[in-house]
């Protein structure tokens, strides 16, 4: 009850204290300046008020250049100081640590849909472990939303058609409000949820309890179902670049430019493949606009991000499935009528490796051999 | 009607006109509806604007009243979510585009600018009348939209919500705002040309009253920024009507493009709103402390500096919108730069009081209130411009409170100061001084009570445009609504006693404040052509100390 009445909201992330420190400093500075100006105005007004019967003669004071210079430069110096302080915090907020836990968030009118890399999905609830940096990758299915957690002092607009990132490091267990801060229509103020910060052990238990197929594995299914594998295969007849180890690399494009292969690049290449064509390849890929919803896109991108050397699925279904050891067997169903060579209608997966270079997915073996 | 022109005329030398001519003024020169609707007299057009804008202020204020009443309870018990969204949209659209942007230029600027530069009218009198008709077309259209069902996009029209998702009459609302924008452009053009071409002999640039300087700077912004607003709103309409992809990513558009273009107008628009207010304060502070303005050139160039810098800070509305960190850094730094000229003005007004002979008439009370509220509003702007802090308070009630401090605490206070200051000149009547002082105090107190709680709400995380909110925010919301009810009383008072003074007010005489400006050297109300004789100016605008020295103790009119 007392916490509710306090002036500052609860601090539950690593950056919250820094933001509050800047706020309290500026509050003190603002208060001092406002008080100073007020005292001067009221003081002058009273001291120099016109007294009854007195002559209203006033001195002819036109100004003072040194005072003007003084009260222009002193604020300027203070302003630059505030700028630097604020910018430092902002840049910290803009750079997620490399070891951050990645979670995907899709906003739509008027709910938040959360996808964990291990496959758990939740709505308007986000479970995270205490103490570990968490990086959210966010997008919207319709209009612009904004993911705002006051206790973490974090906020980011969630736009349709692209990915934004925000990260935080929870420092206290508990449930903290998520609000949508960008007006998004009728039920905008009802578009809210909670972040549940759990002890790491509890979080692990929660993850295991609610396991489904991991995002990467779900993405792999899509990769096969949509027949991406037909062209993006690892053999010499491939019609499109291999996607192994692509994420985070610079890619050379036709026309001499280069682009960083991040989430937004992968997304664009799936939805608008002609926009950035990789050097040395033909622009033959069809668009997948309209065939994939935002959640499918996240799965596909999670799969591409997870692709290590030699992990591209083979085009023959004689291959052994790269099933992660920790995840229960999930039969990989090829769609009927797929174009893979030697296709059979068997719903089960053959366990014999067909290609010698095949390796288990990331985490199962150290390093793949050269194909 | 034996009033004589104040004996001291430091910057003009019109011979006192014969008494017979003094009885004919712009109000009684002709009668009939047609003589008003077809007038090209800047003073009559100012009154047309005064009536129309007051009506818009009342409608926008009623929307605000319903908003505050709805927020008395966390569950939004007064209106439905859709109605609430339409209410805050109506409040924002009316108050920003149809009241705050035009109010001081079109009412007080229109009335005073030709008088202050010693001209018979603006450069293009018929363009001036056209601006009112264009404004009225927009105003009629927006009122039709609001009363026939409303629009629920907020005054910011963010895409793709406005271009795709909203099911309300967005396109007519956009058209209405484009009309209002063209009215601004007409006024701005007229002011710029008038200041260049119609100054009286001897009225050099550095003898211009600071209100004229600020109107000039405002006009430059109106002329350069408003076309961008028109363009971006038309593009939203194009996308909405014909599905041509501009802002909607599903059509290969870019939603951030809208925000860049919108704020490229709408940030400078903040200065369209506040700069003329600053000009009024310079007039009032000098008059009621009987002093020259401290640092005339610094105050004048601060207006120009604000006008220029205002074009370079728009993306500070987008620190969490998904722009790059580098562009955020640049726009944060530039935002601090624009704070400097504002600070210069505050310090100069304060220094002007030093060794003055200060009286506390209503305009002065409003002006002093302005300095306090504007200073506090500006200082909270420093918090918003600090990147790391902006992330937390962005799109919360902290922002709401900040810009209401600037626009209402600043601009509306300044407008009230100016309206009371020039009321005797406009109408020839004095308003009841005691009621004026009471209104100034009530508005100041009501304002503080309304908006200080909103700063706290914002920092605690209450987001703007909330129809419902979490229960822990209720206490502060009730406080804010209570303050708003005081504020409403404060605004109702001038409406009442100013109208009363039209009929019962004491005759003002040409110069009730013993002010030095040219507008006070002609009868109140002024004759149709302003001056009987072309005024000639031979000194600066605020020579109150010379005037006092010459006139001795008899100077003040009260």
Interface residues (C-beta under 8 A of the other chain):
Chain A: X4 X7 X8 X9 X15 X18 X19 X22 X23 X26 X27 X29 X30 X33 X34 X37 X38 X40 X41 X44 X45 X48 X49 X50 X53 X54 X55 X56 X57 X58 X59 X60 X61 X62 X63 X64 X67 X68 X71 X72 X75 X76 X79 X80 X82 X83 X85 X86 X87 X88 X89 X90 X91 X92 X93 X94 X109 X142 X143 X144 X146 X148 X150 X151 X153 X154 X155 X156 X157 X159 X160 X161 X162 X164 X177 X179 X180 X181 X182 X183 X184 X185 X186 X187 X188 X189 X190 X272
Chain B: X76 X81 X82 X85 X152 X154 X156 X158 X160 X161 X164 X165 X166 X248 X249 X250 X252 X255 X256 X289 X290 X291 X292 X293 X294 X295 X296 X297 X298 X319 X320 X321 X322 X325 X328 X329 X332 X333 X336 X337 X339 X340 X343 X344 X346 X347 X348 X350 X351 X353 X354 X355 X356 X357 X358 X359 X360 X368 X371 X372 X375 X376 X379 X380 X382 X383 X385 X386 X387 X388 X389 X390 X391 X392 X394 X395 X396 X456 X459 X460 X461 X463 X464 X465 X466 X467 X468 X469 X470 X472 X543 X544 X545 X546 X548 X549 X552 X553 X555 X556
